[in-house]
Amino acid sequence: MNLRVEDDGIWSRIRAEEDVRDARVKNELITKLKANGLLSDKQMDQFEREFVRREDKKQSLQSTRQRQLEMNKKYKMSLYHFIPRVVEHIVNHAPKDCCVQIYEDVVSVIPSHSKGSATDAVSLHETPETPFSVCRTSRRGSAKSNAELIDILASTANLENQEAVSIRGQITFADSIDASGTSGILNLKAGLVSGGRLGRDHMLADVPNHYVRDRLMNYILTMLDEDRREEAQKAVFSDLSAAELEQYSAIIWQKQRDMELEEQAEWDKARRAIIKREAQEATIAANLERQDTLINEINNRNIDLTPKPGFAVRDYYKVYPISGSVVKPGIDKPGLNGAAGMVPEERDVEVGYDIDRDCDQIRAMIARFLKESEWSGNQFRWVLDHTTRPQLNTFLEKTGPSAGKQSKIFPLAWEFFKKREMLGYSLTNTPNDAGVLRERDGNRRKRPCAGGKENTRGKRTRRT
């Protein structure tokens, strides 16, 4: 009981500390909005009505801690929901020519949500991709910042503030990816990127300036109408001449085209894989339907299963013996399948050489077994040297005592049923006497080894 009270006390202190932290961050966000001219004291009431639920304001707060707690109560929503409201206010009220710059300044007070260790992982875009990616005036210290570049594009192309913030989020997210392919998480509402290659929240200032320039050139070429492209290019890339802009545009356009062709190739590959899988599934379904039809047709023939000694000879060198269990079904699950291993009572059973059933009888035994036993068609095929479903159907389609005699299914299926019979199993059910091995006619004798000597071990040997 005391432990539970102690735990409750710990969690209460943690929640209190989080409340203080959240209140401090909310207060700093409001202060930043005011500092950037987006929120005056007179506008506070409107801000509260639009974005937060307000509680009655307490008076005469003394300490900083009390003021922070009051701030958290005043804006009752959590910091997670408060931040998107602040971003929405920026989008709705910031001037078009400095929206992203104000955004960057305001969100800079938000503590990192990432709990990983900070790293100095280099950006995948550290190396400029074109001769024009790096600003020509960067050495003189007059290069435009990442936020300025986006604002210039938004102002010149008359983009909505929300679009500018979205561009900022997409570029920041793309740069958060590390060499292993791990990226940060983009909050679509706030446009912020949590985590990433630096082990902390990724900011626009972390992105190489030349990569931002490349992305903005790509945006101009792919998203703006032709009549707006030239003006936007001159404004964003004021360090480049008309001839250089033309070359820069051509390179970025070709890279975009190459990327589209690569994506199309990947899509075509995936589409072909889907078509192939669908065709395979359709073929499997057709084979299953055909197998069911054949089984029903064969069962309707009422074939006499009386043994016919001497019908054929089992050639173990042409078709190897069964290696799986004939009494224990294998595993039949997607991605995990195969015949079961022999149980101890099966290992010394020798069925001999005399195949005493004809092809029609074997087909009838297969049809009845698959219809009435607990085995699936897959489990049966796997024991028969992983015979395919089309191979089994081809054998089942034939009619006549000798039709299918050359198929490997004929000797394997006979061996399967003969072995079950000798173990005391009926065609489809459990053994008549599970503890007794039934020795029948000459099939129980041991096969001779090479040289005419008897195989005293009582086990078959495979030719390798």
C-alpha positions as CSV (number, residue, x, y, z in Angstrom):
1,M,0.0,0.0,0.0
2,N,2.9,2.4,0.9
3,L,4.6,1.5,-2.4
4,R,1.5,2.5,-4.3
5,V,1.2,5.8,-2.4
6,E,4.9,6.5,-3.1
7,D,4.4,5.7,-6.8
8,D,1.4,8.0,-7.0
9,G,3.5,10.7,-5.4
10,I,6.3,10.3,-8.0
11,W,3.9,10.5,-10.9
12,S,2.2,13.5,-9.4
13,R,5.6,15.3,-9.2
14,I,6.4,14.3,-12.8
15,R,3.1,15.7,-14.0
16,A,3.5,18.9,-12.0
17,E,7.0,19.4,-13.6
18,E,5.5,18.8,-17.0
19,D,2.8,21.3,-16.3
20,V,5.3,23.9,-15.3
21,R,7.4,23.2,-18.5
22,D,4.3,23.3,-20.7
23,A,3.2,26.6,-19.1
24,R,6.6,28.1,-19.6
25,V,6.7,27.1,-23.3
26,K,3.2,28.4,-23.9
27,N,4.2,31.7,-22.3
28,E,7.3,31.9,-24.5
29,L,5.3,31.2,-27.6
30,I,2.9,34.0,-26.8
31,T,5.9,36.3,-26.1
32,K,7.4,35.4,-29.5
33,L,4.1,36.2,-31.3
34,K,4.0,39.6,-29.6
35,A,7.6,40.3,-30.4
36,N,7.0,39.6,-34.1
37,G,4.0,41.9,-34.2
38,L,1.4,39.2,-34.6
39,L,-0.3,39.6,-31.2
40,S,-0.9,42.8,-29.3
41,D,-2.3,43.1,-25.8
42,K,-5.6,44.2,-27.3
43,Q,-5.7,41.1,-29.6
44,M,-5.2,38.7,-26.7
45,D,-8.9,38.3,-26.0
46,Q,-9.5,37.5,-29.7
47,F,-6.6,35.1,-29.7
48,E,-8.0,33.2,-26.7
49,R,-11.5,33.1,-28.1
50,E,-10.2,31.7,-31.5
51,F,-7.7,29.1,-30.3
52,V,-7.9,28.2,-26.6
53,R,-10.4,27.4,-23.9
54,R,-10.1,30.0,-21.2
55,E,-10.7,29.6,-17.5
56,D,-11.3,32.4,-15.1
57,K,-8.2,34.4,-14.6
58,K,-6.7,34.4,-11.1
59,Q,-5.4,37.6,-9.7
60,S,-2.3,38.6,-7.8
61,L,0.0,35.8,-8.8
62,Q,3.3,36.2,-7.0
63,S,6.0,33.8,-8.2
64,T,7.3,32.8,-11.6
65,R,6.2,29.2,-10.9
66,Q,2.7,30.4,-10.0
67,R,2.6,32.5,-13.2
68,Q,3.6,29.5,-15.3
69,L,1.0,27.3,-13.7
70,E,-1.6,30.0,-14.3
71,M,-0.6,30.1,-17.9
72,N,-1.1,26.4,-18.2
73,K,-4.6,26.7,-16.6
74,K,-5.5,29.7,-18.8
75,Y,-4.7,27.8,-22.0
76,K,-6.2,24.5,-20.8
77,M,-5.3,22.5,-23.9
78,S,-2.1,20.5,-23.9
79,L,1.1,21.8,-25.4
80,Y,0.8,19.2,-28.2
81,H,-2.5,20.8,-29.3
82,F,-1.5,24.4,-28.4
83,I,1.5,24.5,-30.9
84,P,-0.7,23.9,-34.0
85,R,-3.0,26.7,-32.9
86,V,0.0,29.0,-32.7
87,V,1.2,27.9,-36.1
88,E,-2.3,28.5,-37.4
89,H,-2.2,32.0,-36.0
90,I,1.1,32.7,-37.8
91,V,-0.3,31.4,-41.1
92,N,-3.4,33.6,-40.8
93,H,-1.7,36.8,-39.7
94,A,1.9,36.9,-40.8
95,P,2.9,39.0,-43.8
96,K,3.6,36.9,-46.9
97,D,7.1,38.1,-47.3
98,C,8.3,37.0,-43.9
99,C,5.9,34.2,-42.8
100,V,8.5,31.4,-42.6
101,Q,11.0,33.7,-40.9
102,I,8.5,34.5,-38.2
103,Y,7.5,30.8,-38.0
104,E,11.2,29.8,-37.5
105,D,11.6,32.4,-34.7
106,V,8.5,31.5,-32.9
107,V,8.9,27.7,-32.9
108,S,12.6,28.0,-31.8
109,V,11.4,28.1,-28.2
110,I,9.7,24.7,-28.5
111,P,11.9,22.0,-26.7
112,S,12.9,19.0,-28.6
113,H,10.5,16.1,-28.4
114,S,13.2,13.6,-29.5
115,K,14.6,11.5,-26.7
116,G,17.5,10.2,-28.6
117,S,21.1,11.2,-28.2
118,A,22.3,14.2,-30.3
119,T,24.5,13.3,-33.2
120,D,26.5,15.2,-35.8
121,A,25.4,12.9,-38.7
122,V,26.1,14.6,-42.0
123,S,23.2,15.5,-44.4
124,L,22.7,13.2,-47.3
125,H,22.6,16.4,-49.4
126,E,25.9,17.8,-48.0
127,T,27.5,17.8,-51.5
128,P,26.0,20.4,-54.0
129,E,24.4,18.6,-57.0
130,T,24.9,21.4,-59.5
131,P,27.4,24.2,-60.2
132,F,24.7,26.7,-59.4
133,S,23.3,25.2,-56.1
134,V,25.7,27.2,-53.9
135,C,24.8,30.9,-53.7
136,R,27.5,33.0,-55.5
137,T,27.4,35.7,-52.8
138,S,27.7,33.3,-49.9
139,R,31.4,34.0,-49.5
140,R,30.6,37.7,-49.0
141,G,28.2,36.9,-46.2
142,S,25.1,38.2,-48.1
143,A,23.6,34.8,-49.0
144,K,19.9,34.6,-48.2
145,S,18.9,32.2,-45.4
146,N,16.7,29.2,-46.0
147,A,13.7,30.9,-44.5
148,E,14.3,34.1,-46.6
149,L,14.5,32.0,-49.8
150,I,11.1,30.4,-49.1
151,D,9.5,33.7,-48.2
152,I,10.8,35.4,-51.4
153,L,9.3,32.5,-53.4
154,A,6.0,32.8,-51.6
155,S,5.8,36.6,-52.0
156,T,6.9,36.6,-55.6
157,A,4.7,33.7,-56.7
158,N,1.8,34.9,-54.5
159,L,1.7,31.6,-52.5
160,E,-0.5,31.2,-49.5
161,N,1.3,31.2,-46.1
162,Q,0.1,27.6,-45.5
163,E,1.8,26.5,-48.7
164,A,5.1,28.3,-47.7
165,V,5.0,26.5,-44.3
166,S,4.3,23.2,-46.0
167,I,7.3,23.7,-48.4
168,R,9.4,24.4,-45.3
169,G,8.2,21.2,-43.6
170,Q,8.8,19.0,-46.6
171,I,12.3,20.2,-47.2
172,T,13.2,19.9,-43.5
173,F,11.7,16.4,-43.4
174,A,13.7,15.3,-46.4
175,D,16.9,16.5,-44.9
176,S,16.2,14.7,-41.6
177,I,16.8,11.3,-43.2
178,D,20.1,9.6,-42.3
179,A,22.3,7.1,-44.2
180,S,20.3,4.2,-42.9
181,G,17.0,5.6,-44.2
182,T,15.7,6.6,-40.8
183,S,13.9,9.9,-40.8
184,G,12.2,12.3,-38.4
185,I,8.4,12.5,-38.0
186,L,6.6,15.3,-39.8
187,N,3.7,16.8,-37.9
188,L,1.4,17.8,-40.7
189,K,-0.6,20.3,-38.6
190,A,2.4,22.2,-37.2
191,G,4.9,21.5,-39.9
192,L,7.5,20.5,-37.3
193,V,9.9,17.5,-37.7
194,S,10.6,15.5,-34.6
195,G,13.8,13.6,-34.4
196,G,16.0,12.7,-37.4
197,R,19.6,12.3,-38.3
198,L,20.8,14.8,-35.6
199,G,19.0,13.0,-32.8
200,R,16.9,16.0,-32.0
201,D,14.0,17.9,-33.7
202,H,15.1,19.0,-37.1
203,M,14.9,22.6,-38.0
204,L,15.1,24.5,-41.4
205,A,18.4,26.0,-40.3
206,D,19.9,22.5,-40.2
207,V,19.3,22.0,-43.9
208,P,22.2,22.9,-46.3
209,N,21.4,26.1,-48.1
210,H,22.3,24.7,-51.5
211,Y,19.8,21.8,-51.0
212,V,17.0,24.4,-50.2
213,R,17.9,26.2,-53.4
214,D,17.7,23.0,-55.5
215,R,14.3,22.1,-53.9
216,L,12.9,25.6,-54.6
217,M,14.1,25.5,-58.2
218,N,12.4,22.1,-58.5
219,Y,9.2,23.6,-57.1
220,I,9.3,26.5,-59.5
221,L,9.7,24.2,-62.5
222,T,7.1,21.6,-61.5
223,M,4.5,23.6,-59.5
224,L,4.3,27.1,-61.0
225,D,2.7,28.1,-64.2
226,E,5.1,29.1,-67.0
227,D,4.2,32.7,-66.8
228,R,5.3,32.9,-63.1
229,R,8.5,30.9,-63.4
230,E,10.9,33.5,-64.7
231,E,10.0,36.2,-62.2
232,A,10.2,33.6,-59.3
233,Q,13.6,32.4,-60.5
234,K,15.1,35.9,-60.7
235,A,13.8,36.8,-57.3
236,V,14.9,33.6,-55.5
237,F,18.2,33.2,-57.3
238,S,19.2,36.8,-57.7
239,D,22.9,35.8,-57.6
240,L,22.6,34.1,-61.0
241,S,22.6,35.6,-64.5
242,A,19.9,34.7,-67.1
243,A,22.2,32.3,-68.8
244,E,23.1,30.6,-65.5
245,L,19.4,30.4,-64.5
246,E,18.7,28.6,-67.8
247,Q,21.5,26.1,-67.2
248,Y,20.4,25.6,-63.6
249,S,16.8,25.0,-64.7
250,A,17.9,22.5,-67.3
251,I,19.9,20.4,-64.8
252,I,17.2,20.4,-62.1
253,W,14.5,19.6,-64.7
254,Q,16.6,16.6,-66.0
255,K,17.1,15.4,-62.5
256,Q,13.4,15.6,-61.9
257,R,12.8,13.7,-65.1
258,D,15.3,11.0,-64.2
259,M,13.7,10.6,-60.8
260,E,10.2,10.3,-62.4
261,L,11.5,7.6,-64.8
262,E,13.1,5.7,-61.8
263,E,9.9,5.9,-59.8
264,Q,7.9,4.8,-62.9
265,A,10.3,1.9,-63.3
266,E,9.8,0.9,-59.7
267,W,6.0,1.3,-60.1
268,D,6.1,-0.9,-63.2
269,K,8.1,-3.5,-61.4
270,A,5.7,-3.5,-58.5
271,R,2.7,-3.6,-60.9
272,R,4.3,-6.6,-62.8
273,A,4.8,-8.4,-59.5
274,I,1.1,-7.7,-58.6
275,I,-0.1,-9.0,-62.0
276,K,2.2,-12.0,-61.6
277,R,0.9,-12.8,-58.1
278,E,-2.7,-12.3,-59.3
279,A,-2.1,-14.6,-62.2
280,Q,-0.5,-17.2,-59.9
281,E,-3.5,-16.9,-57.5
282,A,-5.9,-17.3,-60.4
283,T,-4.0,-20.3,-61.6
284,I,-4.0,-21.8,-58.1
285,A,-7.7,-21.1,-57.8
286,A,-8.3,-22.8,-61.2
287,N,-6.2,-25.8,-60.2
288,L,-8.0,-26.2,-56.9
289,E,-11.4,-26.0,-58.6
290,R,-10.2,-28.5,-61.2
291,Q,-8.9,-30.8,-58.5
292,D,-12.2,-30.7,-56.6
293,T,-14.1,-31.5,-59.8
294,L,-11.8,-34.4,-60.6
295,I,-12.1,-35.8,-57.1
296,N,-15.9,-35.7,-57.2
297,E,-15.9,-37.3,-60.7
298,I,-13.6,-40.1,-59.6
299,N,-15.6,-40.8,-56.4
300,N,-18.7,-41.2,-58.5
301,R,-17.2,-44.0,-60.6
302,N,-17.3,-46.6,-57.7
303,I,-14.0,-48.2,-58.7
304,D,-13.3,-51.6,-57.3
305,L,-10.2,-51.4,-55.0
306,T,-9.5,-55.2,-54.8
307,P,-5.7,-55.6,-54.9
308,K,-4.1,-56.8,-58.2
309,P,-0.8,-58.4,-57.2
310,G,1.9,-58.2,-59.9
311,F,0.4,-55.2,-61.7
312,A,3.7,-53.2,-61.7
313,V,7.1,-53.2,-60.0
314,R,8.3,-50.4,-57.7
315,D,11.6,-49.0,-59.0
316,Y,13.2,-47.2,-56.1
317,Y,16.1,-46.0,-58.2
318,K,13.9,-44.2,-60.7
319,V,11.6,-42.7,-58.1
320,Y,13.1,-42.4,-54.6
321,P,11.1,-43.6,-51.6
322,I,8.8,-41.4,-49.6
323,S,10.7,-39.6,-46.9
324,G,7.9,-37.9,-45.0
325,S,5.2,-39.3,-42.7
326,V,2.2,-41.1,-44.1
327,V,0.3,-40.9,-40.9
328,K,1.0,-37.4,-39.6
329,P,0.0,-34.4,-41.8
330,G,2.6,-31.8,-42.4
331,I,2.3,-28.0,-41.8
332,D,0.1,-26.2,-44.2
333,K,0.5,-22.5,-43.5
334,P,1.6,-19.6,-45.8
335,G,5.3,-19.2,-45.6
336,L,5.6,-22.3,-43.3
337,N,4.8,-25.6,-44.9
338,G,6.2,-29.0,-45.7
339,A,5.8,-32.7,-45.0
340,A,6.1,-34.0,-41.4
341,G,9.0,-36.2,-40.4
342,M,8.3,-40.0,-40.0
343,V,7.0,-41.2,-36.6
344,P,9.1,-44.0,-35.1
345,E,6.6,-46.8,-36.1
346,E,7.0,-45.9,-39.8
347,R,10.8,-46.1,-40.1
348,D,11.2,-49.8,-40.4
349,V,8.2,-50.5,-42.6
350,E,9.1,-52.0,-46.0
351,V,6.4,-52.0,-48.6
352,G,8.4,-54.0,-51.1
353,Y,8.4,-54.0,-54.9
354,D,5.0,-55.4,-55.9
355,I,2.6,-52.6,-56.8
356,D,-0.7,-54.3,-56.4
357,R,-3.1,-51.6,-57.5
358,D,-3.6,-50.2,-61.1
359,C,-3.7,-46.5,-62.0
360,D,-7.5,-46.2,-61.8
361,Q,-7.5,-47.7,-58.3
362,I,-4.7,-45.3,-57.1
363,R,-6.8,-42.4,-58.5
364,A,-9.8,-43.6,-56.6
365,M,-7.8,-44.0,-53.4
366,I,-6.4,-40.5,-53.8
367,A,-9.9,-39.0,-54.5
368,R,-11.4,-40.7,-51.5
369,F,-8.5,-39.9,-49.2
370,L,-8.6,-36.1,-50.1
371,K,-12.4,-36.1,-49.8
372,E,-12.8,-37.8,-46.5
373,S,-9.5,-37.6,-44.5
374,E,-8.2,-34.7,-42.4
375,W,-5.3,-34.2,-44.8
376,S,-5.3,-31.2,-47.2
377,G,-4.2,-31.6,-50.8
378,N,-1.0,-29.7,-50.1
379,Q,-0.1,-32.0,-47.2
380,F,-0.6,-35.0,-49.4
381,R,1.4,-33.6,-52.3
382,W,4.4,-32.7,-50.1
383,V,4.7,-36.3,-49.0
384,L,4.7,-37.3,-52.6
385,D,8.1,-35.7,-53.3
386,H,6.5,-32.2,-53.3
387,T,4.4,-33.0,-56.4
388,T,2.8,-29.9,-57.8
389,R,-0.9,-29.4,-58.0
390,P,-0.9,-29.4,-61.9
391,Q,1.0,-32.7,-61.8
392,L,-1.5,-34.3,-59.5
393,N,-4.4,-33.0,-61.6
394,T,-2.8,-34.4,-64.8
395,F,-2.6,-37.8,-63.2
396,L,-6.2,-37.6,-61.9
397,E,-7.5,-36.6,-65.3
398,K,-6.5,-39.8,-66.9
399,T,-8.7,-42.9,-67.2
400,G,-7.7,-46.5,-67.7
401,P,-5.8,-49.1,-65.6
402,S,-2.4,-48.2,-67.2
403,A,-3.1,-44.5,-67.9
404,G,-0.5,-42.5,-65.8
405,K,1.7,-45.5,-65.1
406,Q,4.8,-43.5,-66.0
407,S,4.0,-40.6,-63.7
408,K,5.9,-40.5,-60.4
409,I,2.7,-40.0,-58.6
410,F,1.6,-43.6,-59.4
411,P,4.4,-45.4,-57.4
412,L,4.6,-42.7,-54.7
413,A,0.8,-42.7,-54.0
414,W,0.8,-46.5,-54.0
415,E,3.7,-46.5,-51.5
416,F,1.8,-43.9,-49.4
417,F,-1.4,-46.0,-49.1
418,K,0.5,-49.3,-48.8
419,K,2.5,-48.1,-45.9
420,R,-0.6,-46.7,-44.2
421,E,-2.3,-50.1,-44.7
422,M,0.7,-52.0,-43.2
423,L,0.6,-49.7,-40.2
424,G,-3.0,-50.6,-39.6
425,Y,-4.6,-47.5,-41.0
426,S,-7.7,-47.7,-43.2
427,L,-7.8,-45.6,-46.3
428,T,-9.1,-42.4,-44.6
429,N,-9.3,-43.1,-40.9
430,T,-7.1,-43.8,-37.8
431,P,-5.4,-47.2,-37.4
432,N,-7.5,-50.3,-36.8
433,D,-4.9,-51.4,-34.3
434,A,-2.4,-48.6,-33.7
435,G,0.1,-50.8,-31.9
436,V,0.4,-53.5,-34.5
437,L,2.3,-53.5,-37.8
438,R,0.4,-55.7,-40.2
439,E,2.6,-58.0,-42.2
440,R,1.0,-58.8,-45.5
441,D,2.0,-61.2,-48.3
442,G,5.4,-60.8,-49.9
443,N,5.5,-57.1,-49.6
444,R,6.7,-57.3,-46.0
445,R,10.0,-59.0,-47.0
446,K,13.2,-57.0,-46.9
447,R,14.6,-55.8,-50.2
448,P,18.0,-57.2,-51.3
449,C,21.0,-55.1,-51.2
450,A,23.5,-54.7,-54.1
451,G,25.1,-58.0,-54.9
452,G,22.1,-60.1,-54.0
453,K,22.6,-60.0,-50.2
454,E,19.8,-59.3,-47.8
455,N,19.5,-55.8,-46.3
456,T,19.8,-56.8,-42.7
457,R,19.2,-53.3,-41.4
458,G,15.7,-53.4,-42.8
459,K,16.0,-49.9,-44.2
460,R,16.1,-48.6,-47.8
461,T,19.1,-46.8,-49.0
462,R,18.9,-44.0,-51.4
463,R,21.1,-43.6,-54.4
464,T,22.8,-40.3,-54.1
